[in-house]
Amino acid sequence: MSERRKHTPSRPSWRCPVCGILWPCSAAKLRLLAEYREDRPGLLTHLAKVQKAATADLTTLHPGVALPDLTPRFVGWAATR
């Protein structure tokens, strides 16, 4: 029996190893919303920490390249729901 692959970020690229798109993908967002259903501040805090880690990884992965604002990608989607 094979284990289902999770929609967790592949570091340092911060892409979903299942979907291949930028993480958090739709499946990851749904899982996070369910996991933090009763704790929106906790979700936003978690996403801010994840964004900080992603910024560090992506800066190391692409030295000298200015990163776009990652806030909409990591935190913005959860703050508006």
C-alpha positions as CSV (number, residue, x, y, z in Angstrom):
1,M,0.0,0.0,0.0
2,S,1.5,3.3,-1.0
3,E,1.3,6.3,1.3
4,R,-0.6,9.3,-0.1
5,R,1.7,12.1,-1.0
6,K,1.1,15.3,1.0
7,H,0.8,18.8,-0.4
8,T,3.7,20.1,1.8
9,P,6.3,22.5,0.5
10,S,9.4,21.1,-1.2
11,R,12.3,23.2,0.1
12,P,14.1,25.3,-1.0
13,S,11.9,25.9,-4.1
14,W,8.7,26.2,-2.1
15,R,6.7,24.2,-4.7
16,C,4.2,21.5,-4.0
17,P,5.8,18.1,-4.8
18,V,2.3,16.7,-5.7
19,C,1.0,19.6,-7.9
20,G,4.2,21.2,-9.0
21,I,2.8,24.6,-8.4
22,L,3.9,27.3,-6.0
23,W,3.1,26.4,-2.4
24,P,0.7,26.7,-0.7
25,C,-1.4,25.1,-3.4
26,S,-5.2,24.8,-3.2
27,A,-5.0,21.4,-1.5
28,A,-2.6,22.8,1.1
29,K,-4.8,25.9,1.7
30,L,-7.8,23.7,2.3
31,R,-5.9,21.5,4.7
32,L,-4.6,24.5,6.6
33,L,-8.0,26.1,6.8
34,A,-9.4,22.8,8.2
35,E,-6.5,22.4,10.6
36,Y,-6.8,25.9,12.0
37,R,-10.6,26.1,11.7
38,E,-11.0,27.4,15.2
39,D,-7.8,29.4,15.4
40,R,-7.5,32.0,12.6
41,P,-4.8,34.0,14.5
42,G,-2.8,30.8,14.9
43,L,-3.1,30.1,11.2
44,L,-1.9,33.6,10.3
45,T,1.0,33.3,12.8
46,H,2.0,29.9,11.3
47,L,1.8,31.3,7.8
48,A,4.0,34.3,8.7
49,K,6.6,32.0,10.1
50,V,6.5,29.9,6.9
51,Q,6.8,33.0,4.8
52,K,9.9,34.0,6.7
53,A,11.4,30.6,6.1
54,A,10.5,30.7,2.4
55,T,12.0,34.2,2.0
56,A,15.3,32.9,3.5
57,D,15.3,29.8,1.2
58,L,14.4,31.7,-1.9
59,T,16.9,34.4,-1.3
60,T,19.6,31.7,-0.9
61,L,18.4,29.8,-4.0
62,H,18.3,33.0,-6.1
63,P,21.1,35.3,-4.8
64,G,21.0,38.8,-6.2
65,V,17.4,38.5,-7.4
66,A,14.8,40.7,-5.8
67,L,11.9,38.6,-4.6
68,P,8.3,39.7,-5.1
69,D,6.2,40.5,-2.1
70,L,5.4,37.0,-0.7
71,T,2.7,38.2,1.7
72,P,-0.3,37.6,-0.7
73,R,1.0,34.1,-1.5
74,F,1.6,33.0,2.1
75,V,-0.6,35.1,4.4
76,G,-2.9,37.2,2.3
77,W,-5.2,34.4,1.1
78,A,-5.9,33.4,4.7
79,A,-6.4,36.9,6.1
80,T,-9.3,37.6,3.7
81,R,-11.4,34.6,4.4
